Amino acid sequence: MKIFNAEQIRRIDAATIDHEPVASADLMERAASALYHWIVERYEVTTHFSLFAGPGNNGGDALALARIMVKNGYKVKVFIINTGGSFSDDFQVNLDRLRSAAIIATMISDEKEIPDLQQGTVVIDGIFGSGLSHPVSGLPASVIRMLNQSGHIIISIDIPSGLFCDRLPTADSDAIICASYTLSFQFPKLTFMTHEGYCYTGRWEVLEIGLLPDAIASEHTSYFYVTTDDISSLIKGRSRFDHKGVFGHALIIAGSYGKAGAAILASSAALRSGAGLVTCHLPVKCVSPFQCALPEAMASPDDGDEHITSLPEVLKYDAVGVGPGIGTDPDTRKTFAELLSSYRNPMVVDADGLNILSLEPDMISLLPENSVLTPHPGEFSRLTGVKNSGLERLSLQMEFASRYRCIVVLKGAFTSVALPDGRVFFNSTGNPGMATAGSGDTLTGIITSLLAQGYLPADAAVTGVFLHGLAGDLALSDASPESLMAGDIIRNLGMAYKLLA
């Protein structure tokens, strides 16, 4: 699913109006119907609603929704915020339709006219939409602050009022609606993918409103939101006559004394993700617990007792994943440098592999092209030497991927996968329960397994992130976020594949 900026959305709307053809006010009616169907599935007709409309097209959407709701028996109080300017043409059309239906709208022209809402009221926010270009001030800001302080459920139409579509919130962040739900038309907004924006959106959903497919297809973007349909088409099938050699031999370089678990988790995830063979190279003291825990994998004992000091014959493997639990001992750093020099196929680098790159930045340029790096925000800050947030971090992630010709998987609520060609894919699966020890090790195993099976590096990264999150979501179905463990993710990979099939 593509993610567009405000100007691109306007162009797609205009193309839909021109080519269907459909009047802009009738396209607004389509959007209002989608909103109504979402509401009717969740709220009884006895629920009281207060709807706040601004002077633009977002307000027009709100007025169209109010008319449909009242027509179907809902109790809706309509408030229009008088900003002192003119109404948009489509707003005026819907205001006239509202009056024709004998529905009274109350104009708010002064702070003293801001209403007190009765207990249990659900607020619908249609004050400003995705086209907002400047911070909210004056009367609309006062209304927004009142609504935020009211404690009521707030449903925002398309985007919370005051939040920019593709820019971070400004210092006047108290003049942005803190929505309980955001119902975005056709596409998510880029700001939804950031921690700063997500603070205001609450739970967001995308509503299909039938915009012109050709216009969507022809509009270029660097940003995508990954859905089940996207991933299902990438999953490779299996033939009855296939054998383990067909599905690749993955090498996991992981573990140090006291951290055999990282090696076990990464290798187990690699097997559960479909690699035909998995070998784990690990220190001698980790070999016995590893083979007891995971008899299906092979162990390659290192020369060192407690940490990685040597390499196996790496060229015989189809894919290599390195980093979970290996530490940053000087001998391990030297061995990691040898790996970068000797194995020139794309590899997966995580955890202490990333920490070594942070300590030895000259090694970054040695990464094989299209290698997959999987940092969390802290590791990424150490890797780049810069502490950023939100869209600034995204920009830095894209720059890093382009400069070093690698794939950067920045883990988080909507894990983003930045490719060297400038595209970024935001993941739609996963949950807060996955913020637990070993979760990253399992992702390393999954992506390494997909590389070994012959997936292109970009497909392996995007698919691996999606599978990882989907397995986590399935694990949560019979657990709680607090109780979820990395092993639960691995145990649900089979069902994740089954759902995608």
N, C-alpha and C positions, 0 to 999 in steps of 0.2 A: 504494500500500500504506500503510495507516494505521500510525502509531506511537503506542502507548498507554503510560500510566504503570502502575505496579504494581497500583494499586487497580482500574483499568479492566480489566487482564488477569485479575484475580481474578473480576471480575463476568462477563466473557465465558466464563471457565472454568465458573463456576456456572450460567450460562444454558445452556451446552452440556450439562452434567450433567442439568439439570432438564428440558430440552425434547427431547432425543434419544429417550428418556432413556438415559443411560449412567452407570454407577457411576464415581466419581472415580478409583478404583484402575484401572478399565479404560481410562479416558482416559489415565492414566499409562502403561498398557501400549501404547497407541497411540503415545505420545511415544517410548517406549523402542524400539518397532519402527522408527520413523523414524530414530532414532539408529543403530540396528543396521545399517540399509540403507546409511547414509552410511559407516559403518566398513567394512562388508564390500566396498564398492567400492574401498577404498583400502589395506586391510591384509590380508596373507595370514593364513591360519588358524594359522600357526606363530608369529605375533607374540605376544610376552608383554605382557599388560596388568596394570596395578595400578590399581584403582578405589577412590577415596576418597569415602565417603558421609557426609554430615552427618545430623542428626536430623529434618530436615523433609522436605517433599515433593520438593525437589531431590534429596535423598538417596534418596527412594523411587524417583524416575526412574532413578537410578544403579543401585539394586539390581535393578530390573526389567530394565535393560539387561544387567547381569551375568548374570542367569539365562538370557536369550535367547542371549547370546554363548556361554556354557558349553554350553548345549544344542546349539549348532551347531559345537562342537569347538574354540572358542577357549580359550586358557589365560589365566584371569583370577584374580588375587588380589584379594580384597575386604577393605577396611579400613573400619571404622565408627568415627567419632570420637565419643567419649563426652563430651558437653559438660556432663554432670551434670544435665541436664533430661530431660524425657520425650520420646519419639518421637511424631511426628504419626501419626494413625490410618492414613493411606495408606502411610507408611513401614513401620509395623508389619505391615500386610498383605503388603507385598513382602518384608519380612524373613522372615515365616512361609513365604511361597512359596519363598524362597531355601533355607530349611532343609528344606522338603519335597522339594526337588530335590537334597538331600544336598550342597549347596554351603556350604563353611565360610567364615564371615566372622570376621575377627579384630578384636576391639575394642581401640581405642587409648584408654587412660584417663590416660596420663602421657607426658610428652615422651620418657622413656627408651624407650617402646614404639613410637616412630615408626620405621618400618622403613627399612633401606638397600635401595635398589632396584637390581636387577641391570642391567648395561649393556644398552642396546637396549630397555628397557621403555618402553611408551607409557602415560602416566598419563591417567586419566579423572577429571575433577574434578566431583564432585557434592556438594560440601560445603554451599554456600549458593546460593540462587536469587535471583530478581528481587524477592522480597518482603523482602529484608534491609533493616532500617531503622536499623541502628547499626553503627559500625565493629567489625571483628572483633578480638577480644583473646583472651588465654589460650591454651589448648591448640590450638584451631583456627588461631590466628594462627601458632603455632609450626610446625604442619603445613604451612601455606601457605608460610612462609619456606623450609622444607626443600625443598618441591617446586620452588619458584622457583630455588633454588640447585643443584638436582640436574642441570640441563642436559637433562632428558628432554623429549620432545615431550609437551605437555599439551593435552588436548581438554576444554574446559569445556562442561558441559551448561547450555544456555539463556543463562547469563551467567557470566563469571569470578567465582569465589567472592570475596566482599569488595567487589565493585564494585556501586555503587548503580544502579538502573534509570534514574532520571531526576534524579540529583544528581551533582555532581562528586566525585571521590575526596577523602577527608579527608587530614589530615597523616600518618595512619598508612598511607601508601600501600604500604609494604613488606608489609602484611598483606592484599594483594590478589593473586590468582593472575595470573601473566603467561602467558596462554594462547598456544599456537601456533595453535589453532583454537577458535572459539566457535560452537556450533550452537544458534541461537536459535529458539525455538518460535513459529511462525506469523507473528511480527512482529519487526523489529529493535527495539532499545532506543534511546531518545533519546541516552543517553550514548555509544553507538557512533559517533555523528556528530561527536563532539568529539575534538580531539587528545589531551586528557587521558584520555578513556575508551579510545580506540583503542590507546593504549600497552599496554593490558592484554588487549584482545580478540584480538590477532593477526588472522588472516584469519577473518572471520565469515561465516556463511551462515544463511539462514532455512530451517527445515524445516517443511513443511506437516503439521499434525496433525489437520486436520478440525474445527476449532472452528466453532461455529454461525454461518453466514453472516449471519443476521438480527441476531444479537447484535453482530457486528462492524459491520454497516451502521448500526445504531441508536446505537452508542457514538460520541459526539462527540470530535473531537480537532482540534488546530490543526496537527498535524505529520504529514507524509506522506513516504514514500520512493518516488521515481519509478522506475518500471520500463518495459520496452519496451512492454508492453500499454497502459500509460497514454498513451504518446506516439504509438503507431501510430494510435490513435483520433483524434488531433488533426491528423494530417497531411492537408492539403487535396489533393484529387485534381485532375487536369487533364483538360480536354475536348479532343478533337481539333481543335475550332474555336477554341480559345483563342489569343490572340496576346500579344505582349510587354506591351501596354498593360494587359492583365488582371492582370498580376503586379506592377504597381506600379513607381514610380520612386523609388529611394532616393538620398538625398544623404548623402555622407560628408564631414565637415569634419575634415581630418587633415593631419598633416605640418608640418614646418618644415625649414629648411636643415640637411642632415645626417640628417634623419629622414623622407625620402621613403618609406622602406620601410614605415613604419607605415601610410601612406596606401595603399600598394600591397596590403599584406596585408589591411587592413580591406575595401577595395573588392573585391578578388579573392574574399574569403569571402562578401561580399554577393551577388556574381554566382553563385558556386557553390551558394549556398543558395536560389537560385531567383528573385531579383528580376528583373523584366523589363528594367529599365534602371537603371544605376548611374552617378551623376555624383559626382566627387570635387572638392571645393573645396580648393585647396591653394596655397601660395606659388609665385610665378613660377619660382623656381629648382628647384622640385620637379616642374614640369610635364613637362619632357622625359624624365627617367627614369621617371616614372609612365606616360606614354603608350607608351614603348618596352616597358615590362614588362607592360602590361595594355591592349592595343589594344581590348579588348571594352568598356572603360569610357570614359566621357567625362570630360574635365577642365574644371574651371571655375577659371581663374587668378585668384588674389587680387590686390588692388592692391599688396600688399607683396611684395618680393623674397624675404625669408627667413622671414617668419612671417605668421600670419593677422592681417589688419588690416581686413577688410571682409567683407560677406556677399553672396551671390547673392540672387536673388529666391526666398526659402525657401518661400513659400506654395504654389508650384507642385509641390512634392515631397510624396509620400505618407508619407515617413518620413525622419527625420534622425538620424544618428549623429555624435557630436562628441567629440573629445578625443585620439585616438591621435597622439602625437608633436607636438602643437601648441605645447607649451611654455607658459610663464606670463608672457610679455612683457606689459607694461602695455597695449599696443595690442590684444593678443589677449584680455586680460581684458575690455576695454571691448567688443570685438566679441562675446564670449561673452554678456555682459550684454544686448546688443542682440538676440541670438538668442533668449534666454529671454523677452524682452519681445514679440518679433514672431511667434514660432512657438508656438502654443498647443496643438498636438497632442502626444501622448506622444513623447518622443525618447529616444535612448540616450546616456548620458553615461559616459565612461570616461577613465582615464588622466589626462592633464593637464586635462581638463574637471573631473574630481573634485578635482584639486589646486587649480584656480582657486576652486572652491567652498570649499575649506578656507581659502584665503587671503582669500576674500570671503564669509564665512558669511551675510551678508544676502541673497546671491543664492539661497540654498537655497529660500527661500520663493517665489521666482519660477518654480521648476520647474513645467512643465505637469503637471497631475494624471496619474498613472499612467506618468510617465516611468520609464525603467529605468536605474538606477545600477549599475555593475558593478565595485565596488572589490575589491582584494585586502585582506587584513587590515591592512597598513600604511596603505593609502589610507583605509580605514575609520576607523582610529584617528586619522588626521589630520583626517578629516571631522567626527568627533564630539568630538575633543579628549580622548578617554578611551582608555587602553590596557586592554583587557579580554581575557579568554580564555574558551574553552569556552562553557558555558551562559550566562555573564554577557554575552559578546559577542552571543550569539543573542538574548537578551532586549533588548539595546540595538538590535540590528538590527530587531527587530520594532517597537520603540518608534519608531525613526526612520521606518520605512515608514508607520506609522500617523499620526504627527505631520505628515509632509510629503506624505501621500497619494501616495507613490511606491512603486516596486518596487525592492527592494535585493537585488542578486545578489552575495552575499559568496563570492568565489572561494576554493576550497580543496579538500581531499581529497574531501569530500562537499559540493560547492558548494550553498549554501542560497539559496533564492529566497523572500524575505519579501514578502508582499502587504499592501496597506493594510488589508485586512479581518482581518488577524491570522493568516492561514494561512502555513505555511512548508513548502516542498517541498525535500527533500534529494535531490541527484542521485546516481544509481548508476553512471554511466559516468565514464571518465577514468582517468588513471594518472600516476605521478610524472614520466614523460618529458615531460609537457605543461608542466612548470615551466620554461619556456624563453622567451627573448625573442620577442615578437610573438604569443604564444599568446592574450593578452588582446585584441589588435587583431583577431584573427580572430573572437573571440566577439562583439565589437562589430559587425562586419560581418554576422554571422549573424543576430543579434537584430534589427538594423536592417532587414535583408532581409525577415524574417518580418513585421515591422510593415508594411512597404511592400506586402506581399502580402495584407494584410487580416486577419492574425491579431490577436486581442485581445492587449493588452499582457501580461497574465498568461500566456497561452498562448505568446506569442512568447518570453518570458523562460524559461519552464520547458522548452519544446521546444528553444529555441536552446542552452541549457546542455546538454541531453541529446545533441543532435546533435553539438555541439562535442566532448563527451567520447567519444561513440561513434566519431567520426572519428579521434580520438586513439588509441583502443584498436585500431582497424583499422590505423592507421599503425604501431603497435607490433608487429603480427603479423609484419612482415618487417624490423624494426629493433630497436634497443635503447633503453632509457630515456635513455641518455647521448647517443645520436645523433639523437633525434627533434627535428625543427624545425617551426616554425609552418607552413611551406609543406606539410609532410607532412599536417598536419591538413586543410588546404584541399583537397589532392589526394584525400583519402579521404571527403569529404562526399558525393560521389555514391554510393559504396558504402554509406554510412550510411543515406541515404534508401532505397536499394534493400532493405536489411535490414529497415527499418521497414515497407516496403510488403509 
